[in-house]
Amino acid sequence: MVKVEFDSNLSKSTSISKRKSSQINQVLRIFFRIFVFNMIKHYYFTRLIILILISLSFQLSLTAQKDGELDWWTDRHNWDGHTAWFNMMTTSAAYLGPNALPVPIVKDGLVEQEYSFEFRPEAHISPGDKTYDLYTSFIAPLGGVASFEVFIVPIEYYKLDTNTRNERLARNYNAEGHAGGDFWFGTNIQIVKNKKFPDLMFSAYFKTASGTNLSDARYTDAPAYYFLLTSGKTVDIDKSKNISLRLSAHIGVYIWQTWIEEHSQDDAVAYGISARLQNERYFCKLSFSGYSGYLNNGDRPNVFRAKVGTYNKPLNFVLNYQYGITDFEYQSFGISLIYRFGKINKQ
């Protein structure tokens, strides 16, 4: 009897143990299924989290590397770490790229009477800066009494030597790269025309802060504008051969924002004279122009320009040369392709 009861109790105990083991296995299987299901379900989410963490780690690494790359600039210019680096730069023509604050062109004192597109590959060469770019412009006449113009250098390539890089406080150690230029737009309005007195034209041009690479002293990343009064008179030299000489001059103001804390704006007097000799097909134009800022920190550039080419065909070619005299060390060369359509104005 004792043995039978012992066997019976053992059997019951074994049965209970098996049931408990089965329940535990069932719970483990359910847990495992849920865990695996959720892992599969959130597989892409997990991958996304991992990619984000890797990306953030990479960005932090790049930032640290970039900060390390600027140690030379900090040491070279004794940067205190608090002053905004661009407040240390000089916002003037002498310490920027050749397209940053250009000297206005001396026009002929007459508004355009035809639409035109101009494309001009250029090279600006100075002892410490080699710049190659593409100049583009568009002119539209407005009722014969005004014209609208836009121009921009959409891309330029530049390379500075070490001395020029340091003088301009450029932050790129290699001092080489690409930049996009400022978008300029303006209007010319005819005030006087075909009178006994010289022709008179008013011009207003504005620059947006669209230029890039202020850190390499290429563009100002700030607005500018100028207003000009241009007067011109044509002198006939040989009417039978349609040879004439056009004399022109302009005077006005040129104003731009600077990054100098003590002087947030620089004001300049703009000036220029030109002489244009032409016949029925060709022209040659010489000019001297510039502006004189009141800060006298490299803000008084003036240049000599020479142009020769065709002018009264739908498709015209012009050779351009520019020589910087003061506060503009560049010699510039360009070949213009100008497409004109609409009314051809033979002056």
Number of C-alpha atoms within 10 A of each C-alpha: 6 7 8 9 10 11 12 12 12 12 12 12 12 12 12 12 12 12 12 12 12 12 12 12 12 12 12 12 12 12 12 12 12 12 12 12 12 11 13 12 11 12 12 11 12 13 11 12 12 12 12 12 12 12 12 12 12 12 12 12 12 12 12 11 11 11 12 12 14 14 11 13 17 16 10 11 13 9 14 10 8 6 9 12 17 18 14 15 21 21 30 27 25 22 23 24 26 26 21 24 24 15 21 20 17 24 22 24 28 27 26 24 21 17 19 19 18 18 17 21 16 20 22 22 18 16 12 14 21 19 22 20 22 18 21 18 17 18 22 20 20 17 8 13 17 20 22 20 18 18 19 20 23 15 16 21 15 20 17 23 14 14 11 17 22 16 13 20 21 25 20 17 15 12 18 17 14 16 20 18 26 25 17 20 19 18 20 26 21 19 17 17 18 11 9 8 11 17 20 24 24 21 22 17 19 18 23 16 16 16 24 19 18 20 17 23 25 25 26 32 23 17 18 21 18 20 22 22 21 27 25 22 22 18 12 14 14 11 10 7 10 13 17 19 19 18 22 24 23 26 19 18 18 25 19 21 19 22 19 15 11 8 10 12 16 20 18 20 18 25 24 23 21 22 20 19 19 20 20 14 14 17 19 17 18 18 21 20 21 27 23 19 20 13 14 12 14 18 25 23 23 24 24 17 20 18 18 18 17 19 22 16 15 14 15 17 18 18 16 18 18 19 19 18 16 16 19 24 20 24 20 19 18 21 18 21 17 21 17 20 14 12 12 15 10 11 12
